């Protein structure tokens, strides 16, 4: 299945941050005034949209700080870039980087803009710096690998991509095939291109590359067979951050023009769904399905749209059709389960999620959706088993770790988390999310020893000195309380609330207030996060009932 499709379909619930967020520097960053471009040559509707976004930006920038402020600048810059106002976009994105210099996404966006303007040296510098800050976002890794290949650092590019090839990511596998060809490792190139072509059969250009690799090893028969299936459609990578800058324009950074019409329709529909333009998304999918009426991916996305908007019979019709077209379409099964949950049929949802896991065992969102269903029904052991399965697939999955720790806590098995975290930290003593999880667990678990509580205080102080954003500061406050430093715990948690108030408003304070009241009463909270956290209170999925979602489906 297409990478863009897999990455664009998340069923995860919002949870409290578990890794150190990026805070603004203590000193106020220097930002430049973003120019107001001349919009007179734009169509009236686009000009009005940009003016509205600029007005919203001006109102927001006076009350936000840190990453929320940086994002406001970045979104304005992206809007200007999409409409060709590159100078104004460059200033806005530079401001976003200045405000939150430790957030790799804004650096990546600036690099994409530079690549669009053929400023290759600047783009390369931004991509490399972004990668030092964010190694989890695949398009950043791909951009760095491409720049290293351009400078003939093939081994450097290869080293970057090999971990993602193991995760069945088509684009890295295909690029590794290119590297193998350049390094004259022709048998490896054959293996890589065959694997990529099997994962993305719609990407017909892979067959041409496979034919070249077969020719290089002297297998003329296989080369001819592959060449007969070759086309011009390249594998594509879903990149929502980069596409914020690019919009509908082609760029050297993403090579969007090589995507198939189907992938372009999916991109368009996904963007419309993201912005809740549901009628427009239906029209995009209707047009695509007229050309490919039995395409399983298009039908699945349509089923997802109908499920999200509460049109459950229509969703089931689309998803059933998707599964008839491809019985091994794991995402169709996932969204079938999602629709069942909205319809209050947990038994059917469980069956669909389990079937999806059988089809695609490594797809983490399916296991998270199933585990969330189990937690909502207080089936803790079964939820824990799903998180453990995720960690076997990827031992550094921060979300799986966080959810496992939370599930163990609510199930009264925090001692299990302590053992797991102690073992993990021996192999990765500086891993930020593991340190925070240990601090929260050791500070609140009745089974924690006095030594573990002291360790929690040391780790908490280490994290707090690095960045004092609310999740980290709260973890440190927990460690202070666990070690009897009540006044310091109260002061630290009050600081947390002040930052939360500035960043998110009064509605964000309730979970932090719960801990503050306990600290003032000289009590350690019984759970590592607020009892109000979504981690402990998973809600049943709900349909979007906004007016834009109520149009009757076809």
N, C-alpha and C positions, 0 to 999 in steps of 0.2 A: 504493500500500500504506500501511497505517496507520503513523503516525510511531512510536507506542509499539512496534510490532513491529520496525521497522528499528533503532531505538535499543537494543532489548533483545537483539539477536543479534550478538554480537561473537565473532570467531574469533581476535582478537589474542593473541599470547603475552605473558606478563609480561616486562618489560624493566627495566633499571636506569633510574631516574628521569632525565629529560633536561632538565627545567625546574626552576627553583629551587623546592624544596619549602618549605612553611611551617613555620618553626621557632617555638618558644616564645620570648617576650621573655627578655632576659638576666635581668631581675629576676623573681622568682617571682610568678606572677599571683595576684591575690586571688580565691579561689573560696569560694562559700558551701556550707554543708552541705546536701545534697539531702534534703528531708524524706522520711520513709517513710510513704506514705499508708496508710490503713485499707483493707485488701483484703477485709474480711469480707463485703462485699456482692457480690463477684465470684463467678462460677462457680468451682468448686474447681480445675478444670484451668488456668484463666487465672490464678488467684491463685498456684498453684504455679509456673507459668511466670515470673511477675513476681518471685516470691521467688528463684527460681533465677538470674534475670538480675541481681537486686540483689546476690546473693552473689558472682557472677562479677565484677560491678563493684567491689565492695569489695576483692576480692583483686587486681584488676588495677591499680587507681588508685595503689597504693603502689609499683609497679615501672615504670610507664610515664611518659613525658614527651612534651611537644610534641603533634603531631597525633595519634599513637596514643592518648594520654591524652584529648585532646579528643574523639576519636571514641567512646571509652568512655562519656564523659558524654553525648554526643549520642544514642547508641543507647539509653541508659537513659531519657533524656528522651523520646525518640520512643515507647518502649514505654509509658511513663506516659501520654503524650498519647493514644495509640490507645485506652487504656482509660478516658479521661475524667478523669485526675488532672492537670489542667492546671497547677495551682500548682506541684506537684513537677516537672512537665515544664519549666515556665518556668525554674525555678532550675537544673536540669541543663543546659538549652540555653544559658542565660546563662553558666554555668561553661565550657562548651565554647568559647563565643566569647571569654571572657577568656583561656583557655589558648592558643588559636590565633586571634588576632584578624585574621590575614591570610588565613584560609580562608573564602571566601565561602559555602561550602555550609552551614556551621553558622549563619551569619547568616540565610541563606535559610530554613533549617529553623525558626529562631526567628520569622522573619517569617510563615511559614505558620501557626505556632501562634497568633500574634497575630491573623492574619486569621480563623482559626477562632473566636477569642474576640471577633470584631468590634472589635478594637482597631486600627482602620484607620490611624491616624497612626503608631503604633508599627510596624505592618507595612510601611507605605510607607518609613519610615526604614531599616528593616533591608534591604528589597529594594534600595533605592538603594545602600546601603553594600556589600551583597553583590555588586552588579553592578560596582562599581569594582574589586573583587578578582577576579571570575570572570566574564568575558564570553563564555565558551565554552558554558556550560550553558544551554540554550535556555529552560527554565522560569523561570530567574532573569530573563532578558531579557523574557520575556512578562509576568512579574509587574510589572516596572518599567514596561513599556509600558502595562499596564492602569491602573496608578496615575497615570501621566501623562495618559492619556485621561480619567480621572475628574476630574482637575484642569484639563481642557480644553487641555492642552498637546499638541495633535494632531500638530504638526510634530515635536515631540520624540519622540513615540511612533513616528511614521512613520520617522524617521531610524534608530531602534533596530532596526526590523523589516525594512527593505528588504534588508540583506545576506543575511538568511536566506530571504527570498522567492526570491532567485536560486538557492538550494540546493534548491528544490522542497519546502520545508517547508509543509505544508498550513495549520496553525494561524496562523503569521504572515501567510500570504497572505490568509486569510479576515479577519484583523483589519485588515490593510491595506485590504481592501475596505470594512470598517466605517468606517475613517478617511476613505476617499475619499467615502463617502456623506455623512458629517458635514461634509466640506469642499465638498460639492456638485460633486465631480469625478466626475460620473456615468458618463461613458464609461470612465474608469479603473476604477471600481467594477465595471462589467460585465466588463471584461477579467479583473480579479482573481478575482471570484467564479466565472467560467467556468473559470479555471485551477484553482482550489481544488476545484471540483466534479469536474473531470476526474481530479484526483489522488486524491480520496477519495469515490468514488461512494456509499459506504455512509453518508456524512454528509449525510443528506437535508435537513437544515435549510439547507444552503448553497443549495439550489434556491429556497427562499423568499426568501433574501437576493438571489439572482440575479434573481428575478422583480421584486423591489422596484427593483433597479437598472435593469432593462429598462423598467419603468414610468416611471422618472425621465427616461429618454432618449426616451420616447414610442414605444417598440417594444412595442405591446400584444400582438401575436401571440406574440413570443418570451416575453413575460412570462407569458402564459397557459400556454404549453408548460412553462415552468419551474415554475409554480405547481402544475401537475398532478403533478409529481414530488416536491413538497415533503413533508417529514416533520418529525419532532421530534428526530432524531438529529444532534447537533452534532459537529464534528470534535474529536477529543480528543488530548491530548498526554501521552506517556509521561513520568512524573515520579517516578522511584524515590526521589529524596531527599525530595520533598514527601510522597509516599505513606507514607514511614516514619512521619511524624507523623500523617497522616490515617487510615491503616488503611482500614477500610470506611466511614468517616463522610464525609458530604458536606461541602464547604467552599466558601466564596466564593473561595478561592484557586485551586481547580482545576475547579470545576463538574463533578465526576465524575458527578453524577446524570444528566447529559445523554448520557453515553456509551451506545452501543448494547449490547444484551445480549451480542452477540458480543465487543465490546471488553471488557466486564466479565469475560467468561469468560477472555479472553486475559490480562487483568491478574491474575486469580486464579491461572491456571495458571503464569504467569511467576513470581509470588511463591512458589508452591509449588515450582517447579523451583529457584529461587534458594536456597531453604532445604532442598533435597534431599528434599522430600516427594513423591516420584515417583508413588506410588500415588494420592495425593490429586489430583495434576495429571492423571493419566489419567482419574480420575472426572470432573473438571471438564470435560475435553475431550470425554469420551464424552457427557456431558449436552448440551454445546453442539452436538456433531455430530448428535445425535438430532433437533435442530431444523433444522440446516443441514448435511446429510450431505455435500454437495459443496462446502463452503466451502474455498477454496484456502488461505486463511490458517490456519484451524484445523488443516487436514491438515498443513500445513507445520510448525506448532508441535508437532504430535504426532510428526511425523517427526524433528524435532530432538530431542525427548525420548527417542525410542527409539534414535536414534544415540548420544546422550550416555550412555545406559545400556548400550550394547553390543548391543542387539537389532537387528542390522543387517537381517535379512530384513523384520522388521516396519517398520523405518525406511524401507526402500526401497518397501514397499507403500504407506505413507502418502505418501511424497514423489512417487511415480509418480502416485498419485491426485490430489495437489495440482497436478501439472503437466498432467494431463488436464483438470482443471477450469480451469486458467489457464496456458497454455503460456509466458506471459511472466512468470511468478512467479520473479523472480530469486533470492529467498531460498530457495525450494524447491531450486533448482539449487545454491546455496551449501551447504546442509545435505546435499545429495546428495554433493557433493564431500567434505564432512567425513566422511560415513559411509564413502566409498570410501577415504579416508586411514586411518581406523581399521581398515578391512579390508585394508590393505597394497596397495591397487591405485592407485598414484600416477598411472598413465596415465589411468584413468577419472576420478580426481579432477581432474587437469589439464583434461580435456575439459569436466567439469561447471563448473569455475570460469571457463574461457574463455567458455562459453555464457552464464553468469551475467553476465559483463562485457559481452558483446554486448547483453544485455537491459537491464542497468542500468550503463552505463559509469562513472557517478560514485560508485557505492557502494564506499567505500574498503575495507571489510572483505574484500570479495571479492578485490581486488587484493593485499591484505596476505596473505590465505590462499594465493593462488597464488604470490606471491613467496616466502613461507616454504617452500612445497613445493620451489620451485626452489633455495633456499639449502640445504635439507637434502640435495639431490642435487647440490650444488656447481655449479649452473648459474647462475653469478653474473651474467653479462651479462643474462640474462632476468629475474632478480630486480631488478636495477638499473633495467631498463626499466619495470617496474611501479611502482617508487617515483617515477621521473621522471614517469610518467603522472599519479600522484596529485598531484604538485606543480604540474603544469600546471592541474589542476582547482582546487587550493587552494594557492597559494604559501606560505601560513603554516601549513601542516599540520605541526605539530611532530613527530608520530610518523613521518610519511613522511620528514621531514628526518633524524631520528635513524637510521631504518632504512637510508636511502640512504648516510649516512656510514659506518655499520657495514659495509654490503655492499661499498662501495668499499674500505674498509680490509682486509677479509678477501680481497678480490680483488686486492690490491696496487695499487689505484688511488686512494690517498689524495690524490694531487695533484689529481685531479678534484674531490674534496670541497673542498680548499682554495680552488680557483678559484671554485666555486659559493658558498661561504660568504663569501669576500671580496666577490663581486658583491652578494650579498644584504645584507650588513652596510652597504654603501654607501647602500642605501635604507632600512635599519632599524637604525641604529647602536646602539640601546638594547634590542633584542629579546633577552630573557634566554636563551631556548633556543638562539638562533643564536650568542650569545656563548659559551655553554658548549661548544657543538659546535666552534666555532673553537678554543677553548682546548685541548680534548682532541685535535683533529686536528693543529693546528700543533705541539703538544708531542710528538707521537708519530710524525709523518710524516717520513720521511727526506728528502722533497723540500722541506720547509719551510725558508725562508730564516732567517738570523739575525734579520732585522727582524721576520718573522712570529712567531718565538719570543718576541721582546721584547714584541710586541703581545699574545701569549697571556698573558704574565706580567701585563701591565697590565690586561687584561680579567679575568683570573682574580682579581686582587686586588680589582677593582671588585665582582665578584660575591660574593667572600668577605666583604667588608666589609658587604654588604647582608644576607646570610644565610649562616651557616656550617654548613648542613645537610650530611650526608655526601656527596651527589653533587657539590655545589658545592665543598666543601672538597677532595675528591679531584681535581677538575679543577684547582684551584689548586696542589695538590701536584705534579701532572704538569707544570704550567708552571714551577714552581720547579726541578724536576729537569731539565727541558729547558734551563734556563738555568744549570745547574751549581750550583745552591744546594741541595746534597744534604742538609745537616743540617736546613735548614728544611723540605725536602720530607719527610724522615723524621718530624719532629715534627708536621707537619700531618697526615700520613697516620696517625700514631698517634692523633691527636685524632679523626680520622674513625672509627677502629676503636673508640675509647672510646664515641663517640656511637652507633655501630651496635650495640655490645654492650648499652648501656642500653635502646635502643629495640627491638631485635629478638632479643637473645640470642646465644649463641655460634654458633649455626648460620648466622648471617648474616656471619660474619667472613672466611670463606675467600676470597672475591673481593678484599677489601681487603688481606688479608695478602699476596696475590700481588704487588701493587704495592709494599708496604712492603719486602719482601725484595729486590726489584729496586732500590729507592732506596738501601737499605743497601749494596748491591753497586755503587753508582754506575752503574746502568744505567737507561735510559729504556725503559719498556714498549713493545713493538712495535705494540700496538693501543690505541685510545683508551678501551676498557673492558677489564675483566678477560677473559682468554681463556675463563673459565668462564661468561661472560654468555650469557643466552638469545639475545641478538642474534646471537651467533656459533655457537650450538649449538641450532638449532631442533629440537625433539623432535616425533616423530610424535604426533598427537592420540591420546589414550587414553580409553577408556570409563570411566565412574565405576563402580567395582566394589564400592561400599559396600553393606552389606546392604539398605538401602532401595532400591537400584537393581536388585535381582535378581528382583523379582516378575515373573512371566511376563506379557508384554503380551497384549492381546486380539487 
